[in-house]
Amino acid sequence: MTMPGQDDGALKQRLAFFGFDARAQSVLAELKPFVARAIRPALDTFYRKLRETPEVRRLFADEDHIANAETRQESHWATLATARFDPEYVEGVRRVGLAHPRIGLEPRWYI
């Protein structure tokens, strides 16, 4: 599925802008097992900090909401580590990118 204003050429242009060529994508894919091992501890740390930070914690209704976000975040990193930047990937990150301002999550909390 191609999102409006996003074609394969535009995606390739954006990847090239960041220097993320076929070689870089290959290296990332080779790192997938490392990412798989490292992401859980990293997310545990991140979501512990989230729970301790009132400005961010208030954006979540309850622990189930946080757990759901954490599961989606883990899935995102697993997908990212495949280094397949296709229209489905772009659509997924676009949805998240649009959700952040909608819920009031400022970039300073995730960049």
Biopython code that builds the backbone (N, CA, C, O; Angstrom):
import numpy as np
from Bio.PDB.StructureBuilder import StructureBuilder

atoms = [
    (1, "MET", "N", (0.852, -1.170, 0.000)),
    (1, "MET", "CA", (0.000, 0.000, 0.000)),
    (1, "MET", "C", (0.899, 1.234, 0.000)),
    (1, "MET", "O", (1.762, 1.378, 0.866)),
    (2, "THR", "N", (0.703, 2.092, -0.937)),
    (2, "THR", "CA", (1.453, 3.341, -0.999)),
    (2, "THR", "C", (0.611, 4.440, -0.392)),
    (2, "THR", "O", (-0.552, 4.619, -0.756)),
    (3, "MET", "N", (1.194, 5.167, 0.525)),
    (3, "MET", "CA", (0.432, 6.234, 1.151)),
    (3, "MET", "C", (0.409, 7.447, 0.233)),
    (3, "MET", "O", (1.273, 7.596, -0.631)),
    (4, "PRO", "N", (-0.557, 8.291, 0.417)),
    (4, "PRO", "CA", (-0.645, 9.484, -0.425)),
    (4, "PRO", "C", (0.663, 10.269, -0.391)),
    (4, "PRO", "O", (1.214, 10.536, 0.677)),
    (5, "GLY", "N", (1.144, 10.632, -1.566)),
    (5, "GLY", "CA", (2.362, 11.417, -1.650)),
    (5, "GLY", "C", (3.628, 10.609, -1.420)),
    (5, "GLY", "O", (4.718, 11.179, -1.381)),
    (6, "GLN", "N", (3.513, 9.306, -1.268)),
    (6, "GLN", "CA", (4.678, 8.472, -0.995)),
    (6, "GLN", "C", (4.743, 7.366, -2.033)),
    (6, "GLN", "O", (3.925, 6.446, -2.015)),
    (7, "ASP", "N", (5.697, 7.449, -2.928)),
    (7, "ASP", "CA", (5.897, 6.362, -3.868)),
    (7, "ASP", "C", (7.246, 5.735, -3.595)),
    (7, "ASP", "O", (8.006, 6.220, -2.757)),
    (8, "ASP", "N", (7.544, 4.655, -4.303)),
    (8, "ASP", "CA", (8.784, 3.938, -4.086)),
    (8, "ASP", "C", (9.990, 4.850, -4.318)),
    (8, "ASP", "O", (10.987, 4.763, -3.600)),
    (9, "GLY", "N", (9.896, 5.729, -5.326)),
    (9, "GLY", "CA", (10.991, 6.654, -5.608)),
    (9, "GLY", "C", (11.242, 7.607, -4.460)),
    (9, "GLY", "O", (12.393, 7.894, -4.133)),
    (10, "ALA", "N", (10.171, 8.109, -3.835)),
    (10, "ALA", "CA", (10.319, 9.034, -2.709)),
    (10, "ALA", "C", (10.955, 8.320, -1.515)),
    (10, "ALA", "O", (11.789, 8.898, -0.818)),
    (11, "LEU", "N", (10.571, 7.089, -1.281)),
    (11, "LEU", "CA", (11.154, 6.327, -0.182)),
    (11, "LEU", "C", (12.638, 6.098, -0.443)),
    (11, "LEU", "O", (13.460, 6.273, 0.457)),
    (12, "LYS", "N", (12.982, 5.712, -1.654)),
    (12, "LYS", "CA", (14.397, 5.508, -1.988)),
    (12, "LYS", "C", (15.178, 6.812, -1.831)),
    (12, "LYS", "O", (16.319, 6.803, -1.370)),
    (13, "GLN", "N", (14.572, 7.915, -2.207)),
    (13, "GLN", "CA", (15.235, 9.213, -2.065)),
    (13, "GLN", "C", (15.494, 9.523, -0.593)),
    (13, "GLN", "O", (16.568, 10.013, -0.244)),
    (14, "ARG", "N", (14.531, 9.245, 0.261)),
    (14, "ARG", "CA", (14.709, 9.508, 1.692)),
    (14, "ARG", "C", (15.779, 8.612, 2.288)),
    (14, "ARG", "O", (16.589, 9.066, 3.097)),
    (15, "LEU", "N", (15.792, 7.335, 1.893)),
    (15, "LEU", "CA", (16.825, 6.421, 2.377)),
    (15, "LEU", "C", (18.202, 6.875, 1.914)),
    (15, "LEU", "O", (19.166, 6.817, 2.677)),
    (16, "ALA", "N", (18.299, 7.330, 0.657)),
    (16, "ALA", "CA", (19.570, 7.826, 0.128)),
    (16, "ALA", "C", (20.011, 9.078, 0.886)),
    (16, "ALA", "O", (21.198, 9.247, 1.165)),
    (17, "PHE", "N", (19.078, 9.940, 1.214)),
    (17, "PHE", "CA", (19.395, 11.160, 1.963)),
    (17, "PHE", "C", (20.109, 10.823, 3.274)),
    (17, "PHE", "O", (21.050, 11.505, 3.680)),
    (18, "PHE", "N", (19.642, 9.759, 3.922)),
    (18, "PHE", "CA", (20.231, 9.350, 5.189)),
    (18, "PHE", "C", (21.444, 8.438, 5.006)),
    (18, "PHE", "O", (22.036, 7.983, 5.985)),
    (19, "GLY", "N", (21.812, 8.173, 3.747)),
    (19, "GLY", "CA", (22.947, 7.291, 3.490)),
    (19, "GLY", "C", (22.639, 5.846, 3.789)),
    (19, "GLY", "O", (23.537, 5.049, 4.058)),
    (20, "PHE", "N", (21.378, 5.515, 3.740)),
    (20, "PHE", "CA", (20.959, 4.164, 4.086)),
    (20, "PHE", "C", (20.791, 3.337, 2.813)),
    (20, "PHE", "O", (19.680, 3.029, 2.381)),
    (21, "ASP", "N", (21.936, 2.993, 2.236)),
    (21, "ASP", "CA", (21.949, 2.247, 0.981)),
    (21, "ASP", "C", (21.799, 0.749, 1.236)),
    (21, "ASP", "O", (21.571, 0.318, 2.366)),
    (22, "ALA", "N", (21.929, -0.028, 0.175)),
    (22, "ALA", "CA", (21.749, -1.483, 0.284)),
    (22, "ALA", "C", (22.744, -2.090, 1.274)),
    (22, "ALA", "O", (22.396, -3.004, 2.021)),
    (23, "ARG", "N", (23.962, -1.593, 1.281)),
    (23, "ARG", "CA", (24.970, -2.115, 2.215)),
    (23, "ARG", "C", (24.568, -1.838, 3.664)),
    (23, "ARG", "O", (24.655, -2.723, 4.514)),
    (24, "ALA", "N", (24.135, -0.630, 3.939)),
    (24, "ALA", "CA", (23.707, -0.285, 5.300)),
    (24, "ALA", "C", (22.508, -1.134, 5.712)),
    (24, "ALA", "O", (22.426, -1.580, 6.857)),
    (25, "GLN", "N", (21.589, -1.358, 4.796)),
    (25, "GLN", "CA", (20.427, -2.190, 5.099)),
    (25, "GLN", "C", (20.854, -3.628, 5.377)),
    (25, "GLN", "O", (20.289, -4.288, 6.249)),
    (26, "SER", "N", (21.847, -4.113, 4.640)),
    (26, "SER", "CA", (22.365, -5.455, 4.863)),
    (26, "SER", "C", (23.001, -5.579, 6.250)),
    (26, "SER", "O", (22.788, -6.563, 6.959)),
    (27, "VAL", "N", (23.778, -4.573, 6.619)),
    (27, "VAL", "CA", (24.408, -4.572, 7.943)),
    (27, "VAL", "C", (23.333, -4.575, 9.031)),
    (27, "VAL", "O", (23.430, -5.327, 10.001)),
    (28, "LEU", "N", (22.314, -3.737, 8.868)),
    (28, "LEU", "CA", (21.228, -3.705, 9.854)),
    (28, "LEU", "C", (20.566, -5.073, 9.968)),
    (28, "LEU", "O", (20.318, -5.550, 11.075)),
    (29, "ALA", "N", (20.279, -5.703, 8.841)),
    (29, "ALA", "CA", (19.644, -7.023, 8.865)),
    (29, "ALA", "C", (20.528, -8.043, 9.585)),
    (29, "ALA", "O", (20.022, -8.921, 10.283)),
    (30, "GLU", "N", (21.843, -7.927, 9.415)),
    (30, "GLU", "CA", (22.767, -8.825, 10.119)),
    (30, "GLU", "C", (22.733, -8.598, 11.626)),
    (30, "GLU", "O", (23.030, -9.506, 12.401)),
    (31, "LEU", "N", (22.371, -7.392, 12.036)),
    (31, "LEU", "CA", (22.304, -7.065, 13.461)),
    (31, "LEU", "C", (20.981, -7.469, 14.110)),
    (31, "LEU", "O", (20.800, -7.287, 15.313)),
    (32, "LYS", "N", (20.069, -8.011, 13.330)),
    (32, "LYS", "CA", (18.747, -8.361, 13.851)),
    (32, "LYS", "C", (18.813, -9.213, 15.128)),
    (32, "LYS", "O", (18.075, -8.923, 16.069)),
    (33, "PRO", "N", (19.658, -10.245, 15.205)),
    (33, "PRO", "CA", (19.708, -11.016, 16.460)),
    (33, "PRO", "C", (20.140, -10.167, 17.660)),
    (33, "PRO", "O", (19.628, -10.350, 18.765)),
    (34, "PHE", "N", (21.071, -9.246, 17.449)),
    (34, "PHE", "CA", (21.496, -8.356, 18.531)),
    (34, "PHE", "C", (20.339, -7.461, 18.966)),
    (34, "PHE", "O", (20.087, -7.294, 20.159)),
    (35, "VAL", "N", (19.642, -6.889, 17.992)),
    (35, "VAL", "CA", (18.494, -6.028, 18.300)),
    (35, "VAL", "C", (17.457, -6.830, 19.085)),
    (35, "VAL", "O", (16.897, -6.337, 20.064)),
    (36, "ALA", "N", (17.203, -8.065, 18.654)),
    (36, "ALA", "CA", (16.211, -8.912, 19.329)),
    (36, "ALA", "C", (16.582, -9.144, 20.797)),
    (36, "ALA", "O", (15.707, -9.164, 21.663)),
    (37, "ARG", "N", (17.871, -9.320, 21.074)),
    (37, "ARG", "CA", (18.315, -9.533, 22.463)),
    (37, "ARG", "C", (18.310, -8.246, 23.266)),
    (37, "ARG", "O", (18.017, -8.261, 24.462)),
    (38, "ALA", "N", (18.630, -7.137, 22.626)),
    (38, "ALA", "CA", (18.814, -5.879, 23.346)),
    (38, "ALA", "C", (17.528, -5.093, 23.551)),
    (38, "ALA", "O", (17.449, -4.286, 24.477)),
    (39, "ILE", "N", (16.526, -5.306, 22.718)),
    (39, "ILE", "CA", (15.362, -4.420, 22.748)),
    (39, "ILE", "C", (14.541, -4.565, 24.031)),
    (39, "ILE", "O", (14.056, -3.563, 24.557)),
    (40, "ARG", "N", (14.377, -5.756, 24.534)),
    (40, "ARG", "CA", (13.563, -5.934, 25.752)),
    (40, "ARG", "C", (14.157, -5.164, 26.932)),
    (40, "ARG", "O", (13.432, -4.403, 27.573)),
    (41, "PRO", "N", (15.453, -5.328, 27.249)),
    (41, "PRO", "CA", (16.010, -4.537, 28.357)),
    (41, "PRO", "C", (15.923, -3.028, 28.102)),
    (41, "PRO", "O", (15.667, -2.256, 29.026)),
    (42, "ALA", "N", (16.133, -2.615, 26.866)),
    (42, "ALA", "CA", (16.058, -1.181, 26.545)),
    (42, "ALA", "C", (14.636, -0.666, 26.757)),
    (42, "ALA", "O", (14.440, 0.407, 27.326)),
    (43, "LEU", "N", (13.657, -1.423, 26.303)),
    (43, "LEU", "CA", (12.268, -0.993, 26.482)),
    (43, "LEU", "C", (11.857, -1.025, 27.944)),
    (43, "LEU", "O", (11.107, -0.160, 28.395)),
    (44, "ASP", "N", (12.339, -2.012, 28.687)),
    (44, "ASP", "CA", (12.039, -2.049, 30.120)),
    (44, "ASP", "C", (12.531, -0.765, 30.792)),
    (44, "ASP", "O", (11.824, -0.176, 31.610)),
    (45, "THR", "N", (13.734, -0.339, 30.446)),
    (45, "THR", "CA", (14.294, 0.893, 31.001)),
    (45, "THR", "C", (13.471, 2.097, 30.564)),
    (45, "THR", "O", (13.115, 2.945, 31.381)),
    (46, "PHE", "N", (13.171, 2.166, 29.266)),
    (46, "PHE", "CA", (12.397, 3.291, 28.738)),
    (46, "PHE", "C", (11.026, 3.403, 29.409)),
    (46, "PHE", "O", (10.634, 4.488, 29.838)),
    (47, "TYR", "N", (10.300, 2.292, 29.501)),
    (47, "TYR", "CA", (8.948, 2.358, 30.074)),
    (47, "TYR", "C", (8.963, 2.534, 31.590)),
    (47, "TYR", "O", (7.996, 3.041, 32.159)),
    (48, "ARG", "N", (10.042, 2.126, 32.249)),
    (48, "ARG", "CA", (10.172, 2.438, 33.672)),
    (48, "ARG", "C", (10.302, 3.958, 33.838)),
    (48, "ARG", "O", (9.671, 4.552, 34.712)),
    (49, "LYS", "N", (11.130, 4.576, 32.986)),
    (49, "LYS", "CA", (11.269, 6.037, 33.031)),
    (49, "LYS", "C", (9.953, 6.720, 32.679)),
    (49, "LYS", "O", (9.598, 7.733, 33.280)),
    (50, "LEU", "N", (9.240, 6.177, 31.721)),
    (50, "LEU", "CA", (7.945, 6.734, 31.328)),
    (50, "LEU", "C", (6.997, 6.761, 32.525)),
    (50, "LEU", "O", (6.319, 7.758, 32.775)),
    (51, "ARG", "N", (6.964, 5.653, 33.259)),
    (51, "ARG", "CA", (6.082, 5.561, 34.424)),
    (51, "ARG", "C", (6.461, 6.576, 35.507)),
    (51, "ARG", "O", (5.604, 7.025, 36.268)),
    (52, "GLU", "N", (7.748, 6.934, 35.572)),
    (52, "GLU", "CA", (8.245, 7.857, 36.594)),
    (52, "GLU", "C", (8.139, 9.324, 36.186)),
    (52, "GLU", "O", (8.436, 10.213, 36.983)),
    (53, "THR", "N", (7.720, 9.578, 34.958)),
    (53, "THR", "CA", (7.714, 10.944, 34.429)),
    (53, "THR", "C", (6.271, 11.396, 34.221)),
    (53, "THR", "O", (5.644, 11.009, 33.235)),
    (54, "PRO", "N", (5.738, 12.202, 35.125)),
    (54, "PRO", "CA", (4.317, 12.577, 35.063)),
    (54, "PRO", "C", (3.876, 13.167, 33.726)),
    (54, "PRO", "O", (2.754, 12.921, 33.282)),
    (55, "GLU", "N", (4.754, 13.950, 33.078)),
    (55, "GLU", "CA", (4.368, 14.587, 31.809)),
    (55, "GLU", "C", (4.076, 13.562, 30.721)),
    (55, "GLU", "O", (3.299, 13.833, 29.805)),
    (56, "VAL", "N", (4.683, 12.407, 30.813)),
    (56, "VAL", "CA", (4.465, 11.355, 29.817)),
    (56, "VAL", "C", (3.459, 10.322, 30.344)),
    (56, "VAL", "O", (2.594, 9.860, 29.600)),
    (57, "ARG", "N", (3.573, 9.972, 31.595)),
    (57, "ARG", "CA", (2.694, 8.960, 32.198)),
    (57, "ARG", "C", (1.226, 9.337, 32.042)),
    (57, "ARG", "O", (0.377, 8.462, 31.872)),
    (58, "ARG", "N", (0.923, 10.622, 32.099)),
    (58, "ARG", "CA", (-0.476, 11.079, 32.014)),
    (58, "ARG", "C", (-1.124, 10.755, 30.672)),
    (58, "ARG", "O", (-2.350, 10.780, 30.556)),
    (59, "LEU", "N", (-0.313, 10.452, 29.658)),
    (59, "LEU", "CA", (-0.848, 10.149, 28.331)),
    (59, "LEU", "C", (-1.396, 8.732, 28.228)),
    (59, "LEU", "O", (-2.004, 8.370, 27.221)),
    (60, "PHE", "N", (-1.182, 7.932, 29.263)),
    (60, "PHE", "CA", (-1.618, 6.543, 29.263)),
    (60, "PHE", "C", (-2.721, 6.342, 30.295)),
    (60, "PHE", "O", (-2.618, 6.791, 31.437)),
    (61, "ALA", "N", (-3.771, 5.663, 29.869)),
    (61, "ALA", "CA", (-4.934, 5.464, 30.733)),
    (61, "ALA", "C", (-4.620, 4.570, 31.937)),
    (61, "ALA", "O", (-5.064, 4.840, 33.053)),
    (62, "ASP", "N", (-3.856, 3.513, 31.697)),
    (62, "ASP", "CA", (-3.574, 2.548, 32.751)),
    (62, "ASP", "C", (-2.407, 1.654, 32.331)),
    (62, "ASP", "O", (-1.809, 1.857, 31.274)),
    (63, "GLU", "N", (-2.091, 0.671, 33.161)),
    (63, "GLU", "CA", (-0.972, -0.231, 32.873)),
    (63, "GLU", "C", (-1.193, -1.045, 31.597)),
    (63, "GLU", "O", (-0.235, -1.324, 30.875)),
    (64, "ASP", "N", (-2.424, -1.424, 31.311)),
    (64, "ASP", "CA", (-2.701, -2.159, 30.076)),
    (64, "ASP", "C", (-2.362, -1.309, 28.853)),
    (64, "ASP", "O", (-1.833, -1.813, 27.862)),
    (65, "HIS", "N", (-2.667, -0.042, 28.932)),
    (65, "HIS", "CA", (-2.363, 0.884, 27.837)),
    (65, "HIS", "C", (-0.848, 0.965, 27.630)),
    (65, "HIS", "O", (-0.374, 0.945, 26.494)),
    (66, "ILE", "N", (-0.101, 1.055, 28.715)),
    (66, "ILE", "CA", (1.355, 1.098, 28.631)),
    (66, "ILE", "C", (1.884, -0.217, 28.066)),
    (66, "ILE", "O", (2.751, -0.211, 27.193)),
    (67, "ALA", "N", (1.375, -1.329, 28.551)),
    (67, "ALA", "CA", (1.834, -2.637, 28.068)),
    (67, "ALA", "C", (1.576, -2.794, 26.573)),
    (67, "ALA", "O", (2.398, -3.357, 25.850)),
    (68, "ASN", "N", (0.435, -2.296, 26.117)),
    (68, "ASN", "CA", (0.122, -2.357, 24.694)),
    (68, "ASN", "C", (1.106, -1.520, 23.888)),
    (68, "ASN", "O", (1.573, -1.952, 22.834)),
    (69, "ALA", "N", (1.419, -0.339, 24.372)),
    (69, "ALA", "CA", (2.391, 0.522, 23.685)),
    (69, "ALA", "C", (3.764, -0.148, 23.658)),
    (69, "ALA", "O", (4.474, -0.082, 22.655)),
    (70, "GLU", "N", (4.122, -0.776, 24.740)),
    (70, "GLU", "CA", (5.419, -1.445, 24.814)),
    (70, "GLU", "C", (5.488, -2.608, 23.826)),
    (70, "GLU", "O", (6.513, -2.812, 23.175)),
    (71, "THR", "N", (4.415, -3.358, 23.715)),
    (71, "THR", "CA", (4.358, -4.461, 22.746)),
    (71, "THR", "C", (4.475, -3.943, 21.324)),
    (71, "THR", "O", (5.191, -4.519, 20.505)),
    (72, "ARG", "N", (3.773, -2.855, 21.030)),
    (72, "ARG", "CA", (3.862, -2.269, 19.683)),
    (72, "ARG", "C", (5.269, -1.740, 19.412)),
    (72, "ARG", "O", (5.778, -1.863, 18.298)),
    (73, "GLN", "N", (5.890, -1.156, 20.423)),
    (73, "GLN", "CA", (7.250, -0.644, 20.279)),
    (73, "GLN", "C", (8.234, -1.794, 20.000)),
    (73, "GLN", "O", (9.123, -1.667, 19.158)),
    (74, "GLU", "N", (8.066, -2.889, 20.700)),
    (74, "GLU", "CA", (8.928, -4.056, 20.473)),
    (74, "GLU", "C", (8.745, -4.582, 19.048)),
    (74, "GLU", "O", (9.716, -4.943, 18.383)),
    (75, "SER", "N", (7.516, -4.620, 18.593)),
    (75, "SER", "CA", (7.224, -5.049, 17.229)),
    (75, "SER", "C", (7.854, -4.099, 16.206)),
    (75, "SER", "O", (8.399, -4.539, 15.194)),
    (76, "HIS", "N", (7.776, -2.805, 16.478)),
    (76, "HIS", "CA", (8.380, -1.812, 15.586)),
    (76, "HIS", "C", (9.875, -2.068, 15.432)),
    (76, "HIS", "O", (10.389, -2.073, 14.313)),
    (77, "TRP", "N", (10.576, -2.280, 16.540)),
    (77, "TRP", "CA", (12.020, -2.492, 16.473)),
    (77, "TRP", "C", (12.353, -3.809, 15.783)),
    (77, "TRP", "O", (13.356, -3.896, 15.074)),
    (78, "ALA", "N", (11.534, -4.829, 15.980)),
    (78, "ALA", "CA", (11.754, -6.100, 15.275)),
    (78, "ALA", "C", (11.596, -5.899, 13.772)),
    (78, "ALA", "O", (12.368, -6.445, 12.983)),
    (79, "THR", "N", (10.604, -5.122, 13.380)),
    (79, "THR", "CA", (10.404, -4.819, 11.963)),
    (79, "THR", "C", (11.545, -3.979, 11.430)),
    (79, "THR", "O", (12.058, -4.247, 10.344)),
    (80, "LEU", "N", (11.945, -2.975, 12.172)),
    (80, "LEU", "CA", (13.047, -2.115, 11.767)),
    (80, "LEU", "C", (14.309, -2.939, 11.521)),
    (80, "LEU", "O", (15.039, -2.686, 10.563)),
    (81, "ALA", "N", (14.562, -3.909, 12.369)),
    (81, "ALA", "CA", (15.770, -4.724, 12.259)),
    (81, "ALA", "C", (15.762, -5.651, 11.044)),
    (81, "ALA", "O", (16.796, -6.228, 10.706)),
    (82, "THR", "N", (14.624, -5.802, 10.391)),
    (82, "THR", "CA", (14.604, -6.603, 9.161)),
    (82, "THR", "C", (15.196, -5.819, 7.999)),
    (82, "THR", "O", (15.575, -6.398, 6.981)),
    (83, "ALA", "N", (15.276, -4.481, 8.153)),
    (83, "ALA", "CA", (15.805, -3.575, 7.120)),
    (83, "ALA", "C", (14.976, -3.613, 5.847)),
    (83, "ALA", "O", (15.489, -3.330, 4.764)),
    (84, "ARG", "N", (13.715, -3.956, 5.964)),
    (84, "ARG", "CA", (12.812, -3.906, 4.808)),
    (84, "ARG", "C", (11.964, -2.652, 4.945)),
    (84, "ARG", "O", (10.974, -2.626, 5.676)),
    (85, "PHE", "N", (12.362, -1.643, 4.246)),
    (85, "PHE", "CA", (11.676, -0.362, 4.311)),
    (85, "PHE", "C", (10.742, -0.251, 3.121)),
    (85, "PHE", "O", (11.039, 0.393, 2.115)),
    (86, "ASP", "N", (9.610, -0.899, 3.276)),
    (86, "ASP", "CA", (8.628, -0.949, 2.205)),
    (86, "ASP", "C", (7.454, -0.037, 2.560)),
    (86, "ASP", "O", (7.430, 0.548, 3.643)),
    (87, "PRO", "N", (6.494, 0.086, 1.665)),
    (87, "PRO", "CA", (5.354, 0.965, 1.954)),
    (87, "PRO", "C", (4.597, 0.585, 3.231)),
    (87, "PRO", "O", (4.071, 1.465, 3.913)),
    (88, "GLU", "N", (4.534, -0.691, 3.563)),
    (88, "GLU", "CA", (3.848, -1.105, 4.802)),
    (88, "GLU", "C", (4.584, -0.555, 6.027)),
    (88, "GLU", "O", (3.954, -0.081, 6.973)),
    (89, "TYR", "N", (5.910, -0.619, 6.007)),
    (89, "TYR", "CA", (6.702, -0.059, 7.094)),
    (89, "TYR", "C", (6.466, 1.451, 7.193)),
    (89, "TYR", "O", (6.244, 1.989, 8.278)),
    (90, "VAL", "N", (6.519, 2.114, 6.048)),
    (90, "VAL", "CA", (6.333, 3.567, 6.026)),
    (90, "VAL", "C", (4.963, 3.936, 6.578)),
    (90, "VAL", "O", (4.840, 4.883, 7.354)),
    (91, "GLU", "N", (3.945, 3.202, 6.187)),
    (91, "GLU", "CA", (2.595, 3.487, 6.673)),
    (91, "GLU", "C", (2.512, 3.318, 8.192)),
    (91, "GLU", "O", (1.866, 4.116, 8.872)),
    (92, "GLY", "N", (3.159, 2.287, 8.718)),
    (92, "GLY", "CA", (3.149, 2.058, 10.158)),
    (92, "GLY", "C", (3.809, 3.183, 10.931)),
    (92, "GLY", "O", (3.269, 3.651, 11.933)),
    (93, "VAL", "N", (4.975, 3.620, 10.473)),
    (93, "VAL", "CA", (5.650, 4.706, 11.198)),
    (93, "VAL", "C", (4.921, 6.034, 10.985)),
    (93, "VAL", "O", (4.948, 6.906, 11.853)),
    (94, "ARG", "N", (4.278, 6.182, 9.845)),
    (94, "ARG", "CA", (3.483, 7.392, 9.611)),
    (94, "ARG", "C", (2.318, 7.461, 10.603)),
    (94, "ARG", "O", (2.038, 8.522, 11.160)),
    (95, "ARG", "N", (1.644, 6.331, 10.821)),
    (95, "ARG", "CA", (0.527, 6.297, 11.781)),
    (95, "ARG", "C", (1.003, 6.681, 13.176)),
    (95, "ARG", "O", (0.350, 7.464, 13.866)),
    (96, "VAL", "N", (2.131, 6.134, 13.586)),
    (96, "VAL", "CA", (2.682, 6.468, 14.905)),
    (96, "VAL", "C", (3.056, 7.949, 14.954)),
    (96, "VAL", "O", (2.769, 8.639, 15.932)),
    (97, "GLY", "N", (3.695, 8.424, 13.893)),
    (97, "GLY", "CA", (4.085, 9.826, 13.836)),
    (97, "GLY", "C", (2.905, 10.772, 13.931)),
    (97, "GLY", "O", (3.019, 11.851, 14.510)),
    (98, "LEU", "N", (1.776, 10.379, 13.368)),
    (98, "LEU", "CA", (0.575, 11.205, 13.464)),
    (98, "LEU", "C", (-0.095, 11.087, 14.827)),
    (98, "LEU", "O", (-0.724, 12.032, 15.302)),
    (99, "ALA", "N", (0.044, 9.926, 15.450)),
    (99, "ALA", "CA", (-0.585, 9.709, 16.758)),
    (99, "ALA", "C", (0.088, 10.536, 17.854)),
    (99, "ALA", "O", (-0.583, 11.039, 18.755)),
    (100, "HIS", "N", (1.396, 10.673, 17.779)),
    (100, "HIS", "CA", (2.108, 11.397, 18.836)),
    (100, "HIS", "C", (1.559, 12.805, 19.069)),
    (100, "HIS", "O", (1.220, 13.132, 20.206)),
    (101, "PRO", "N", (1.457, 13.644, 18.049)),
    (101, "PRO", "CA", (0.905, 14.983, 18.323)),
    (101, "PRO", "C", (-0.574, 14.942, 18.689)),
    (101, "PRO", "O", (-1.053, 15.792, 19.439)),
    (102, "ARG", "N", (-1.293, 13.962, 18.163)),
    (102, "ARG", "CA", (-2.726, 13.858, 18.477)),
    (102, "ARG", "C", (-2.941, 13.629, 19.968)),
    (102, "ARG", "O", (-3.894, 14.155, 20.543)),
    (103, "ILE", "N", (-2.058, 12.842, 20.605)),
    (103, "ILE", "CA", (-2.217, 12.570, 22.037)),
    (103, "ILE", "C", (-1.444, 13.556, 22.902)),
    (103, "ILE", "O", (-1.528, 13.513, 24.129)),
    (104, "GLY", "N", (-0.687, 14.450, 22.256)),
    (104, "GLY", "CA", (0.058, 15.457, 23.006)),
    (104, "GLY", "C", (1.452, 15.029, 23.416)),
    (104, "GLY", "O", (2.044, 15.643, 24.303)),
    (105, "LEU", "N", (1.994, 13.984, 22.790)),
    (105, "LEU", "CA", (3.338, 13.542, 23.099)),
    (105, "LEU", "C", (4.345, 14.377, 22.328)),
    (105, "LEU", "O", (4.438, 14.290, 21.103)),
    (106, "GLU", "N", (5.091, 15.180, 23.056)),
    (106, "GLU", "CA", (6.053, 16.078, 22.432)),
    (106, "GLU", "C", (7.306, 15.315, 21.996)),
    (106, "GLU", "O", (7.708, 14.364, 22.665)),
    (107, "PRO", "N", (7.927, 15.718, 20.885)),
    (107, "PRO", "CA", (9.126, 15.031, 20.399)),
    (107, "PRO", "C", (10.254, 14.943, 21.430)),
    (107, "PRO", "O", (11.062, 14.016, 21.379)),
    (108, "ARG", "N", (10.315, 15.880, 22.348)),
    (108, "ARG", "CA", (11.395, 15.845, 23.342)),
    (108, "ARG", "C", (11.377, 14.572, 24.191)),
    (108, "ARG", "O", (12.378, 14.243, 24.827)),
    (109, "TRP", "N", (10.240, 13.846, 24.207)),
    (109, "TRP", "CA", (10.138, 12.646, 25.017)),
    (109, "TRP", "C", (10.529, 11.381, 24.250)),
    (109, "TRP", "O", (10.678, 10.322, 24.859)),
    (110, "TYR", "N", (10.696, 11.467, 22.952)),
    (110, "TYR", "CA", (11.056, 10.245, 22.219)),
    (110, "TYR", "C", (12.190, 10.429, 21.215)),
    (110, "TYR", "O", (12.614, 9.458, 20.588)),
    (111, "ILE", "N", (12.682, 11.635, 21.051)),
    (111, "ILE", "CA", (13.819, 11.821, 20.134)),
    (111, "ILE", "C", (15.088, 11.942, 20.954)),
    (111, "ILE", "O", (16.172, 12.105, 20.394)),
]
sb = StructureBuilder()
sb.init_structure("model")
sb.init_model(0)
sb.init_chain("A")
sb.init_seg("    ")
for serial, (resi, resn, name, xyz) in enumerate(atoms, 1):
    if name == "N":
        sb.init_residue(resn, " ", resi, " ")
    sb.init_atom(name, np.array(xyz, "f"), 0.0, 1.0, " ", f" {name:<3s}", serial, name[0])
structure = sb.get_structure()
